């Protein structure tokens, strides 16, 4: 009798597992998607118009993982993003809006676990604000077009600037020079 009860419980658990697993769809994380196909109507590599969208609108158009980093200033775990040790030649853009941010020749291996650059593309591509969260004094780096959180700026980078733009991979899109 005991064996029959155990078999029934196991069969029921297996049935529920199969039933719920079949109903799931595998959704790609935003970091796995090629964003150069205009994921939403505000995404552009050429439009410099400042975006003033509500938080509700950003939440509708961005996948959750990018929304949390870009709009809520979360940080991806170190050594996990797809660009932390990437060496391709090309241009890095804001993953939320497509704004041009960095060229690959300004990227360097900082060993911090996040993609690091010593210079932004131009003085308006990234803007800065003081960040005193987590009991630290830092400078937050924000996209100059959409205001999305990209990462932080530190004064421990290489010459010629001495700066380290420490960015979240998920906040970046990359377009290879070979594609152009």
C-alpha positions in Angstrom: 0.0 0.0 0.0 2.8 2.4 0.9 4.5 1.7 -2.4 1.3 2.5 -4.3 0.9 5.9 -2.5 4.5 6.8 -3.3 4.1 5.8 -6.9 0.9 7.9 -7.1 2.6 10.9 -5.6 5.6 10.6 -7.9 3.3 10.2 -11.0 1.3 13.2 -9.9 4.4 15.3 -9.5 5.8 14.2 -12.8 2.4 15.0 -14.5 2.5 18.5 -13.0 6.1 19.1 -14.0 5.4 18.1 -17.6 2.2 20.1 -17.7 3.9 23.3 -16.5 7.1 22.8 -18.6 5.1 22.4 -21.8 3.4 25.7 -21.2 6.6 27.7 -20.9 8.2 29.5 -23.8 11.9 30.2 -23.9 12.2 34.0 -24.1 15.6 35.4 -25.1 17.3 37.7 -22.6 17.8 41.2 -24.0 21.6 40.7 -24.0 21.2 37.8 -26.5 19.2 39.9 -29.0 20.7 41.8 -31.9 19.4 45.2 -31.3 20.5 46.7 -34.5 17.2 45.7 -36.1 15.4 48.6 -34.1 13.8 46.8 -31.2 11.5 49.7 -30.6 10.6 53.0 -32.3 12.9 55.1 -30.2 16.0 53.1 -31.0 18.3 54.9 -33.4 22.1 55.1 -34.2 21.6 58.6 -35.8 18.8 60.4 -34.0 20.2 62.7 -31.3 16.9 63.9 -30.0 16.7 63.7 -26.2 14.2 61.1 -25.1 11.8 62.1 -22.3 9.8 58.9 -21.8 8.0 58.0 -18.6 9.2 55.1 -16.5 6.0 53.2 -17.5 6.8 53.6 -21.2 10.4 52.4 -20.6 9.0 49.4 -18.8 6.8 48.6 -21.7 9.5 48.8 -24.4 12.6 47.4 -22.6 13.1 43.7 -21.6 13.1 43.4 -17.8 16.9 42.8 -17.4 17.8 45.9 -19.5 15.0 47.9 -17.8 16.4 47.1 -14.3 20.0 48.2 -15.3 19.1 51.2 -17.5 16.2 52.7 -15.6 16.7 51.4 -12.0 20.5 51.5 -11.9 21.0 47.8 -11.2 24.4 46.3 -11.9 25.1 43.0 -13.7 27.4 40.6 -11.9 31.1 41.0 -12.8 32.6 38.7 -15.4 29.2 37.7 -16.7 28.4 40.3 -19.4 29.1 39.5 -23.0 31.4 42.5 -23.5 33.6 42.4 -20.4 36.5 40.7 -22.3 35.3 41.2 -25.9 37.9 42.4 -28.3 36.0 43.0 -31.6 36.6 46.2 -33.5 33.6 48.5 -33.9 31.2 50.9 -32.1 29.3 50.5 -28.8 25.9 52.0 -28.5 23.3 52.5 -25.7 21.2 49.3 -25.7 18.1 51.3 -24.6 18.1 54.0 -27.3 20.9 53.3 -29.8 23.0 56.4 -28.9 26.7 56.1 -30.0 28.9 55.9 -26.9 32.4 54.4 -27.5 34.7 53.1 -30.1 36.5 49.8 -29.6 39.9 51.5 -29.7 39.1 53.2 -26.4 38.3 49.8 -24.7 40.9 48.3 -22.4 41.3 45.2 -20.2 40.8 46.6 -16.7 40.4 43.2 -15.1 37.4 44.6 -13.1 34.9 42.2 -14.8 33.0 44.9 -16.7 33.7 46.4 -20.1 36.0 49.4 -19.5 36.8 52.4 -21.8 39.1 55.4 -21.3 37.2 57.8 -23.6 33.7 58.4 -24.7 32.9 59.1 -28.4 32.0 62.8 -27.8 31.4 65.0 -24.8 27.6 64.7 -25.1 27.3 61.0 -25.6 27.5 60.4 -21.8 26.5 62.6 -19.0 27.4 62.3 -15.3 25.9 62.7 -11.9 27.0 62.1 -8.3 26.1 58.7 -6.9 26.3 58.2 -3.2 24.4 54.8 -3.1 25.7 51.8 -1.3 27.7 54.0 1.1 30.2 54.9 -1.7 31.0 58.2 -3.5 31.0 57.5 -7.2 30.2 59.2 -10.5 27.3 57.6 -12.4 27.6 57.5 -16.2 24.3 58.0 -18.0 23.4 57.9 -21.7 23.4 61.5 -23.0 20.3 60.8 -25.1 17.9 58.7 -22.9 19.4 59.2 -19.5 19.8 55.5 -18.9 22.2 54.1 -16.4 25.3 52.7 -18.1 27.8 52.3 -15.2 30.3 54.5 -13.4 33.3 56.7 -14.1 36.5 56.2 -12.1 39.9 58.0 -12.1 42.0 54.9 -12.4 42.1 54.4 -16.2 45.1 54.4 -18.6 46.5 57.4 -20.4 45.7 59.6 -22.2 42.6 60.3 -20.1 43.3 58.5 -16.8 39.6 57.6 -16.8 37.8 54.2 -16.6 34.3 54.1 -17.8 33.1 50.9 -16.1 30.0 49.9 -18.1 27.4 47.1 -17.8 27.5 44.9 -20.8 23.7 44.7 -20.9 23.5 48.5 -21.3 25.6 48.2 -24.5 25.0 47.1 -28.1 28.0 46.6 -30.4 28.2 46.9 -34.2 31.3 45.5 -35.8 33.3 47.6 -38.3 33.0 44.5 -40.6 29.2 45.1 -40.8 29.5 48.6 -42.2 
